[in-house]
């Protein structure tokens, strides 16, 4: 893993430990729960709701994605040490 990668993951871990990050995730969950595709009047409203859901879900999953990427990098490093 490069020094830049190590710094990125360290900074991300610091971010995920903050109250601000926890508050942001809570707001994302509220926003996701307010999306109701059954209430969409037409196809355009449906696709807008789906897009909003996809974006909010991606943001909410950012922490898990970064953690998975870090674990993958660590596994690659461990494998290259053999």
C-alpha distances in whole Angstrom, upper triangle without the diagonal:
4,7,8,6,7,10,11,10,12,15,15,16,19,20,21,23,25,29,28,26,28,31,29,28,32,33,31,33,36,36,35,38,40,40,42,43,46,47,46,50,48,46,44,44,42,40,39,39,36,34,34,33,30,29,30,28,25,25,26,23,20,19,19,17,14,14,14,11,9,11,10,6,7,10,8,6,10,12,10,12,15
4,5,5,6,9,10,11,12,14,15,17,18,20,21,23,25,29,28,26,28,31,29,29,33,34,32,34,37,36,36,39,41,40,43,44,47,48,47,50,49,46,45,44,43,40,39,39,37,35,35,34,31,29,30,29,26,25,26,24,21,20,21,19,16,16,17,13,12,14,13,10,11,14,12,10,14,15,13,14,18
4,5,5,6,9,10,10,12,14,15,16,18,20,21,23,27,26,24,27,30,28,28,32,33,31,34,37,36,36,39,41,41,44,44,48,49,48,51,50,47,45,45,44,41,40,40,38,35,35,35,32,30,30,30,26,25,27,25,21,20,21,20,16,17,18,15,13,15,16,12,13,16,15,13,16,18,16,17,21
4,5,5,6,9,10,10,12,14,15,16,18,20,22,25,24,22,25,28,26,26,30,30,29,31,34,33,33,36,38,38,41,42,45,46,45,48,47,44,42,42,41,38,37,37,35,32,32,32,29,27,27,27,24,22,24,22,19,18,20,18,14,16,17,14,12,16,16,12,14,17,16,15,18,20,18,19,23
4,5,5,6,9,10,11,12,14,15,16,19,21,24,23,21,24,26,24,24,28,29,27,29,32,31,31,34,36,36,39,39,43,44,43,46,45,42,40,40,39,36,35,35,33,30,30,29,27,25,25,24,21,20,22,19,16,15,16,14,11,12,13,10,9,12,12,9,11,14,13,12,15,17,16,18,21
4,5,5,6,9,10,11,12,14,15,17,19,23,22,20,23,26,24,24,27,29,27,29,32,32,32,35,37,37,40,41,44,45,44,48,47,45,43,42,41,38,37,37,35,32,32,31,29,27,27,26,23,22,22,20,17,16,17,15,12,12,14,11,9,12,13,10,10,14,13,12,15,17,17,17,20
4,6,5,6,8,10,11,12,14,16,17,21,20,18,21,24,22,23,26,27,26,28,31,31,31,34,36,36,39,40,44,44,44,47,46,44,42,41,40,38,36,36,34,32,31,31,28,26,26,25,22,21,22,20,17,16,17,16,13,14,16,13,11,14,16,13,14,17,17,16,18,21,20,21,24
4,5,5,6,9,10,11,12,15,16,19,18,16,19,22,20,20,24,24,23,25,28,28,28,31,33,32,36,37,40,41,40,43,42,40,38,37,36,34,32,32,31,28,27,27,25,22,22,22,19,17,18,17,13,13,14,13,9,11,13,11,9,13,14,12,13,17,17,16,19,21,21,22,25
4,5,5,6,9,10,10,12,15,18,18,15,18,21,19,19,22,24,22,24,27,27,27,29,32,32,35,36,39,40,40,43,42,40,39,37,36,34,33,32,30,28,27,26,24,22,22,21,18,17,17,15,12,10,12,11,7,8,11,9,7,10,12,10,11,14,15,15,17,19,20,20,23
4,5,5,6,9,10,11,13,17,17,15,17,20,19,19,23,24,23,25,28,28,28,31,33,34,37,38,42,42,42,45,45,43,41,40,39,37,35,34,33,31,29,29,27,25,24,23,21,19,19,18,15,12,14,14,11,11,14,12,10,13,15,13,13,17,18,16,18,21,22,22,25
4,5,5,6,9,10,11,15,14,13,16,18,17,17,21,22,21,23,26,26,26,29,31,32,35,36,40,40,40,43,43,41,39,38,37,35,33,32,31,29,27,27,25,23,22,22,19,17,18,17,14,12,15,14,11,12,15,14,12,15,17,16,16,20,20,20,22,25,25,25,28
4,5,5,6,9,10,14,13,10,13,16,14,14,18,19,18,20,23,23,23,26,28,28,32,33,36,37,36,40,40,38,36,35,34,32,30,29,28,26,24,23,22,19,19,18,16,14,14,13,10,8,11,11,8,9,12,11,10,13,15,15,15,19,20,19,21,24,24,25,28
4,5,5,6,9,13,13,11,12,16,15,15,18,20,19,20,23,24,24,26,29,29,33,34,37,38,38,42,42,40,38,37,35,34,32,31,30,28,26,25,24,22,20,20,18,16,15,14,12,9,11,12,9,8,12,12,10,13,15,15,15,18,20,19,21,23,24,25,27
4,6,5,7,11,11,10,12,15,15,15,18,20,20,21,24,25,25,27,29,30,34,36,39,39,39,43,43,41,39,38,37,35,33,32,31,29,27,27,26,23,22,21,20,17,17,16,14,11,14,15,12,12,16,16,14,16,19,18,18,21,23,22,24,27,27,27,30
4,5,6,9,8,7,10,12,11,12,15,16,16,18,20,21,22,24,26,27,31,32,36,36,36,39,39,38,36,34,33,32,30,28,28,26,24,23,22,20,18,18,17,14,14,14,11,9,13,14,11,12,16,16,15,17,20,19,20,23,24,24,26,28,29,30,32
4,6,8,9,6,7,11,10,10,13,15,14,16,19,19,20,22,24,25,29,31,34,34,34,38,38,37,35,33,32,31,29,27,26,25,23,22,21,19,17,16,15,13,12,12,10,7,10,12,10,10,14,15,14,16,18,19,19,22,23,24,25,27,29,29,32
4,7,9,7,8,11,12,12,14,16,17,18,20,22,22,24,26,28,31,33,36,36,37,40,41,40,38,36,35,34,32,30,30,28,26,25,24,22,20,20,19,16,15,15,14,10,13,15,13,13,17,18,16,18,21,21,21,23,25,25,26,29,30,30,33
4,5,5,7,9,10,11,13,15,16,17,19,20,22,23,25,27,30,33,35,35,36,39,40,39,37,35,34,33,31,29,29,28,25,24,24,22,19,20,19,16,15,16,15,12,15,18,16,16,19,20,19,21,24,24,24,27,29,28,30,32,33,34,36
4,5,5,6,9,10,11,12,14,15,17,18,20,21,23,25,28,31,34,34,34,38,39,38,36,34,33,33,30,28,29,27,24,24,24,22,19,20,20,16,15,17,16,14,17,19,18,18,22,23,22,24,27,27,27,30,32,32,33,35,37,37,40
4,5,5,6,9,10,10,12,14,15,16,18,20,21,23,27,29,32,32,32,35,36,36,34,31,31,30,28,26,26,25,22,21,22,19,17,18,18,14,13,16,15,13,17,19,17,18,22,22,22,24,27,27,27,30,32,32,33,36,37,37,40
4,5,5,6,9,10,10,12,14,15,16,18,20,22,25,27,30,30,31,34,35,34,32,30,29,28,26,24,24,23,20,19,19,17,14,15,15,11,10,12,11,10,13,15,14,15,18,19,19,21,23,24,24,27,28,29,30,33,34,35,37
4,5,5,6,9,10,11,13,14,15,17,19,21,24,27,29,29,30,33,35,34,32,30,29,28,26,24,24,23,20,19,20,18,15,15,16,12,10,13,12,11,13,16,16,16,19,20,20,22,24,25,26,28,30,30,31,34,35,36,38
4,5,5,6,9,10,11,12,14,15,17,19,23,25,28,27,28,32,33,33,31,28,28,27,25,23,23,22,19,18,20,17,14,15,16,13,11,14,14,13,16,19,18,19,22,23,23,25,28,28,29,31,33,34,35,37,39,39,42
4,5,5,6,9,10,11,12,14,16,17,21,23,26,26,26,29,30,30,28,25,25,24,22,20,20,19,16,16,16,14,11,12,13,10,9,12,12,12,15,16,16,18,20,21,22,24,26,27,28,30,31,32,34,36,37,38,41
4,5,5,6,9,10,10,12,14,16,19,22,24,25,25,29,29,29,27,25,24,23,21,19,19,18,15,14,15,13,10,10,11,8,6,9,10,10,12,14,15,16,18,19,20,22,24,25,26,28,30,31,32,34,36,37,39
4,5,5,6,9,10,11,13,15,18,21,23,23,24,28,29,29,28,25,24,24,22,19,20,19,16,15,16,15,11,12,14,11,9,12,13,13,15,17,18,19,21,23,24,25,27,29,29,31,33,34,35,37,39,40,42
4,5,5,6,9,10,11,13,16,19,22,21,22,25,27,27,25,22,22,22,19,17,18,17,14,13,15,13,10,12,14,11,10,13,14,15,17,19,20,21,23,24,25,27,29,30,31,33,35,36,37,39,41,42,44
4,5,5,6,9,10,11,15,17,20,20,20,24,25,24,22,20,19,19,17,14,15,14,11,10,11,10,6,8,10,8,6,10,12,13,15,16,17,19,20,22,23,25,26,28,29,31,32,34,35,37,38,40,42
4,5,5,6,9,10,13,16,19,19,20,23,25,24,23,20,19,19,18,15,15,15,12,10,12,12,8,8,11,10,8,11,13,14,15,17,19,19,21,23,24,25,27,29,30,31,33,35,36,37,39,41,42
4,5,5,6,9,12,15,17,17,18,22,23,24,23,19,19,20,17,14,16,16,13,11,14,14,10,11,14,13,11,14,16,17,19,20,22,23,25,26,28,29,31,32,34,35,37,38,39,41,43,44,46
4,5,5,7,10,13,16,15,16,19,21,21,19,16,16,16,14,11,13,13,9,9,12,11,8,10,13,11,11,14,16,18,19,20,22,23,25,26,28,29,30,32,34,35,37,38,40,41,43,44,46
4,5,6,9,11,14,14,15,19,20,19,18,15,14,15,13,10,10,11,8,6,9,10,7,7,11,11,9,12,15,17,17,18,21,22,23,24,27,28,29,31,32,33,35,37,38,39,41,43,44
4,6,8,11,13,13,15,18,20,20,20,16,15,16,15,11,12,14,11,9,12,13,10,11,14,14,12,15,18,19,20,21,24,25,25,27,29,30,31,33,35,36,37,39,40,41,43,45,47
4,6,10,12,11,12,16,18,18,18,14,14,15,13,10,12,14,11,10,13,14,11,13,16,16,15,18,20,22,22,24,26,27,28,30,32,33,34,36,38,39,40,42,43,44,46,48,50
4,6,9,9,10,13,15,15,14,11,10,12,10,6,8,11,8,7,11,12,10,12,15,15,15,17,20,22,22,23,26,27,27,29,31,32,33,35,37,38,39,41,43,43,45,47,49
4,5,6,7,11,13,13,14,10,9,12,11,8,9,12,11,10,13,15,14,14,18,19,18,20,23,25,25,26,29,30,30,32,34,35,35,38,40,40,41,44,45,46,48,50,51
4,5,5,9,10,10,11,8,6,9,10,7,8,11,11,10,13,15,15,15,18,20,19,21,24,26,26,26,29,31,30,32,35,36,36,38,40,40,41,44,45,46,47,50,51
4,6,8,10,11,13,10,8,12,13,10,11,15,15,14,16,19,18,19,22,23,23,24,27,29,29,30,33,34,34,35,38,39,39,41,43,43,45,47,48,49,51,53,54
4,6,9,11,12,9,9,12,12,10,12,15,14,14,17,19,19,20,23,24,23,25,28,30,30,31,34,35,35,37,40,40,41,43,45,45,46,49,50,51,53,55,56
4,6,7,8,5,5,9,9,8,10,13,13,13,16,18,18,19,22,23,23,25,27,30,30,30,33,35,35,36,39,40,40,42,44,45,46,48,50,50,52,54,55
4,7,8,6,8,11,11,11,13,16,16,17,19,21,21,23,25,26,27,29,31,34,34,34,37,39,38,39,42,43,43,45,48,48,49,51,53,53,55,57,59
4,6,5,6,9,10,11,12,14,16,17,19,20,21,23,25,26,27,28,31,34,34,33,36,38,38,38,42,43,42,44,47,47,48,50,52,52,53,56,57
4,5,5,6,9,10,10,12,14,15,16,18,20,21,22,24,25,27,29,32,32,31,34,36,35,36,39,40,39,42,44,44,45,48,49,49,50,53,54
4,5,5,6,9,10,11,12,14,15,17,18,20,21,23,24,26,27,31,31,30,32,35,34,35,38,39,39,41,43,44,44,47,48,48,50,52,54
4,6,5,6,9,10,10,12,14,15,16,18,20,21,22,24,26,29,29,29,31,34,33,34,37,39,38,40,43,43,44,46,48,48,49,52,54
4,5,5,6,9,10,10,12,14,15,16,18,20,21,22,24,27,27,27,30,32,31,32,35,36,36,38,41,41,41,44,46,46,47,50,51
4,5,5,6,8,10,10,12,14,15,16,18,20,21,23,26,26,25,28,30,29,30,33,34,34,36,38,39,39,42,43,43,45,47,49
4,5,5,6,9,10,11,12,14,15,17,18,20,21,25,25,24,27,29,29,29,32,34,34,35,38,39,39,41,43,44,45,48,49
4,5,5,6,9,10,10,12,14,15,16,18,20,23,23,23,26,28,28,29,31,33,33,35,37,38,38,41,42,43,44,47,48
4,5,5,6,9,10,10,12,14,15,16,18,21,21,21,24,26,25,26,29,30,30,32,35,35,35,38,40,40,41,44,45
4,5,5,6,9,10,11,12,14,15,17,20,20,19,22,25,24,24,28,29,29,30,33,34,34,36,38,39,40,42,44
4,5,5,6,8,10,11,12,14,16,19,19,19,21,24,24,25,27,29,29,31,33,34,34,37,39,39,40,43,45
4,6,5,6,8,10,10,12,14,17,17,17,20,22,22,23,26,27,27,29,31,32,33,35,37,37,39,41,43
4,6,5,6,9,10,10,12,16,16,15,18,20,19,20,23,24,24,26,29,29,30,32,34,34,36,38,40
4,5,5,6,9,10,11,14,15,14,16,19,19,19,22,24,24,25,28,29,29,32,34,34,35,38,40
4,5,5,6,9,10,13,14,14,16,18,19,20,22,24,24,26,28,29,30,32,34,35,36,38,40
4,5,5,6,9,11,11,12,14,16,16,18,20,21,22,24,26,26,28,30,31,32,34,36,37
4,5,5,6,10,10,9,12,14,14,15,17,19,19,21,23,24,25,27,29,29,31,33,35
4,5,5,8,10,10,11,14,15,15,17,19,20,21,23,25,26,27,29,30,32,34,36
4,6,7,8,10,11,13,14,16,17,19,20,22,23,25,26,28,29,30,32,34,36
4,6,5,6,9,10,11,12,14,15,16,18,20,21,23,24,26,27,29,30,32
4,5,5,6,9,10,10,12,14,15,16,18,20,21,22,24,26,27,29,31
4,5,5,6,9,10,11,12,14,15,17,18,20,21,23,24,26,27,29
4,5,5,6,9,10,11,12,14,15,16,18,20,21,22,24,26,27
4,5,5,6,9,10,10,12,14,15,16,18,20,21,23,24,26
4,5,5,6,9,10,11,12,14,15,16,18,20,21,23,25
4,5,5,6,9,10,11,12,14,15,16,18,20,21,23
4,5,5,6,9,10,10,12,14,15,16,18,20,22
4,5,5,6,9,10,11,12,14,15,17,18,20
4,5,5,6,9,10,11,12,14,15,17,19
4,5,5,6,9,10,10,12,14,15,17
4,5,5,6,9,10,10,12,14,16
4,5,5,6,9,10,11,12,15
4,5,5,6,9,10,11,13
4,5,5,6,9,10,11
4,5,5,6,9,10
4,5,5,6,9
4,5,5,7
4,5,6
4,5
4
